[in-house]
């Protein structure tokens, strides 16, 4: 079955590609011993009873936070159409952020929060052919403490498929940077102040501990953008739509760029729980093997304004 969490799994950290040397954690291995499974089943039964009571008492699910498929919902933020500066000026940032250039984007919506374990559990319940991610699950049910934490271990393709099921899509790299940095070209999603523990969950070492090291989405108020988008720096990094090209900014179109037509890796944006401070910058970009399941990478979805998505 898909959720073979007791098998030996190799899990790489998100910073293994050639351009990425700022992570504290190396590849790690874990295995769940068979005797633990009965304990987990008992815990899951207790959790299910508590969840049912919570639903009956409050009238809403404490796990699943998104709107219905195809609906924008209250958990998306509208980013108006307009121009902004993308990348970094010479002398700041990294070479793949040059040249800084003007970009015009049509209006779009972006998720206020990253996709959570609860969101993905609902997806699994509607898609029996899909399987859980690399950690945080009791069979096909998310562990209670992971329900409001970002889901991790999604390949780029699985993120794309999830967003399509939502009636959405992955944001383009330009959309992601516009949502994170605004038209004023903020250094960090919240502004110019350097990251600290109240603004971003980063620089942690050294193991994921079945997801325990992650923070719940939306828990760092000081780290949200002025527009109200949470966790665009730290906790987990995020897949975006574009192929990665270190020289793409030299030829990027002015209006609604969507990256190169082909490539080897897709772009990742935002830092993760084990990232160093430079990865918190809005303009920081890198590519990674999008076919692997990483402990530091997840996603959020976007949607064009007043139009359907493929």
C-alpha positions, -999 to 999 in steps of 0.1 A, spaced: 0 0 0 10 36 -5 16 45 31 45 21 39 59 43 66 78 14 82 101 9 53 136 23 53 135 56 35 163 79 23 154 115 28 177 142 15 179 177 28 166 204 4 200 219 -2 219 193 -21 220 210 -55 252 227 -67 241 263 -60 228 256 -25 254 254 3 236 270 32 219 241 49 228 226 82 214 191 77 227 163 56 208 132 43 192 112 71 175 78 75 147 67 96 127 35 101 97 28 122 100 -5 141 70 -29 137 61 -29 174 54 8 172 26 3 147 1 -12 172 8 18 195 1 42 167 -32 24 158 -43 29 194 -33 65 194 -51 70 161 -84 56 175 -82 79 205 -75 108 181 -104 99 159 -128 99 189 -115 133 199 -118 147 164 -154 135 161 -163 152 194 -146 184 183 -165 184 150 -199 178 167 -192 205 193 -178 232 170 -196 224 137 -164 226 117 -134 204 111 -103 213 131 -81 197 104 -92 206 69 -88 243 63 -93 249 26 -124 259 6 -141 234 -17 -123 225 -50 -128 252 -76 -135 279 -50 -112 308 -42 -122 308 -5 -114 331 23 -79 316 27 -65 333 -5 -51 368 -9 -57 389 -40 -26 404 -54 -36 433 -78 -22 437 -113 8 459 -117 46 462 -120 73 454 -95 111 449 -94 122 413 -95 157 401 -85 185 419 -68 207 449 -78 243 442 -86 264 437 -54 235 422 -34 222 387 -34 235 360 -58 244 360 -94 212 341 -105 192 371 -91 208 394 -116 198 416 -134 171 432 -113 143 439 -138 108 452 -140 80 426 -143 43 432 -150 18 407 -136 -19 403 -141 -39 401 -109 -38 367 -92 -48 350 -59 -23 332 -37 -30 309 -7 -27 326 26 -12 294 41 10 266 28 -8 233 21 -12 215 55 -13 179 65 -51 183 70 -55 196 35 -36 167 20 -55 142 41 -87 155 25 -71 152 -9 -62 115 -2 -98 108 9 -110 120 -25 -82 104 -45 -76 67 -34 -49 63 -60 -27 88 -42 -5 80 -13 6 98 19 39 117 21 72 106 37 63 112 74 35 123 97 9 97 89 -11 69 105 -18 49 73 -38 75 53 -47 97 82 -25 126 93 -11 126 128 -32 151 149 -1 172 157 7 175 119 -28 185 108 -21 222 108 16 220 99 27 222 63 27 189 45 62 179 35 77 153 11 58 164 -20 75 162 -53 69 191 -78 45 169 -97 24 160 -66 22 197 -57 10 205 -92 -16 178 -91 -29 188 -57 -33 224 -68 -51 213 -100 -75 192 -79 -81 224 -59 -90 242 -91 -58 262 -88 -22 259 -99 13 265 -86 23 301 -86 49 312 -111 83 323 -97 74 359 -105 40 357 -87 57 341 -57 82 369 -54 56 396 -60 35 381 -32 64 379 -8 82 412 -16 54 435 -27 58 465 -50 82 481 -25 107 452 -30 109 441 6 141 422 16 120 398 36 83 390 34 76 412 65 99 441 57 135 450 63 141 437 98 163 406 99 147 372 106 143 361 142 123 335 160 91 356 160 92 361 122 105 329 107 112 293 117 147 287 104 183 277 112 172 246 132 192 214 135 192 186 127 163 161 122 127 164 112 115 142 141 85 130 121 74 166 116 76 177 152 103 203 143 78 222 121 56 251 132 18 253 125 10 274 95 1 310 104 16 308 138 41 336 133 21 368 130 52 390 128 64 370 98 34 375 75 34 399 46 15 432 49 -10 417 26 -16 388 50 3 359 34 20 337 60 53 317 62 69 327 29 103 325 47 111 295 68 93 264 81 92 248 46 104 260 12 79 259 -17 78 246 -52 68 271 -79 58 265 -115 90 275 -134 119 256 -146 152 268 -130 177 287 -152 205 307 -135 205 331 -164 168 334 -170 166 370 -157 188 381 -186 160 371 -211 128 371 -190 98 387 -207 83 418 -191 47 406 -188 37 375 -169 69 355 -172 66 317 -167 102 306 -168 120 286 -195 102 262 -217 122 233 -204 149 225 -178 164 200 -155 151 213 -121 121 233 -110 125 265 -89 122 264 -51 114 296 -31 115 305 5 137 289 32 129 259 53 133 250 90 170 241 85 179 270 62 204 297 70 194 334 71 202 341 34 174 318 23 149 340 40 154 368 14 125 373 -10 148 373 -40 167 341 -32 161 314 -58 175 279 -66 166 247 -84 163 212 -71 155 177 -83 117 178 -85 112 141 -86 125 135 -50 107 138 -17 124 163 6 118 169 42 121 207 37 98 213 7 61 217 3 39 241 -16 11 267 -17 -13 272 -46 -23 302 -67 -51 311 -91 -55 337 -118 -80 364 -110 -115 360 -125 -105 330 -146 -104 292 -144 -73 272 -142 -62 241 -163 
